[in-house]
Amino acid sequence: MDTPTVGRARSAVRHLAGEGQFRQSARVSSDRVLDATLTTELLASVSARPVIVLERLPRAAGRTRWFRCETPSELRTVLDVLTPASRVSFYFDGRIAERRRDAQLTDTVARLIAEHSEIVVGTLSADGIELEVDFPSSAREVDEQLDLAGSRCRVFVGPFPAPDNDGSDAITALVPDPDGSVRREPH
């Protein structure tokens, strides 16, 4: 799995932990940067409560990657594979919550679809960290997705989240390049 992209991402995170210095253009001055200080803050936060991580990939036509971390070591694993120039959001507030697979799940999904234009339904992959997600438009689509995933899968459901940044329950940041520069790319 050590592709050039993953290798560059690992290198970027090593740079984050080591130097913590970033060149930033005026265009992105209002965005946070995933630097050593923020990394430390995130690792401390996940010690107290689980986090959903949404990586919006740069120049990827809206493609995303999703993760669920319950420990600092799981979050460190995710930080090591983030793609440079991506925008990454960390949600600590349970907006995408684990749900039991029962009759109430169908009701929850139907309610969320009625209240929000987009929802996300994810199942935990075999690695126990990455979520395999879909964006259903009906409860029937969710039932089909979960039937394919199997009865023992862990299910996470919620409205598709915005790139919020309140500094506590939601933190959004840009991932720097391996050289420490920060680019704003279409996500």
Buried (B, 14 or more C-beta within 10 A) or exposed (E): EEEEEBEEBBBBBEBBEEEBEBEBEEEBEEBBBBBBEBBEBBBEBBEEEBBBBBBBBBEBEEEBBBBBBBEBEBBBBBBBBBBBBBBBBBBBBEBBEBBEBEEEBBEBBBEBBEEEEEBBBBBBBEEEBBBBBBEBEEBEBBBEBBEEBEEEBBBBBBBBBEBBBEEEBBBBBBBBBBEBEBBBBEB
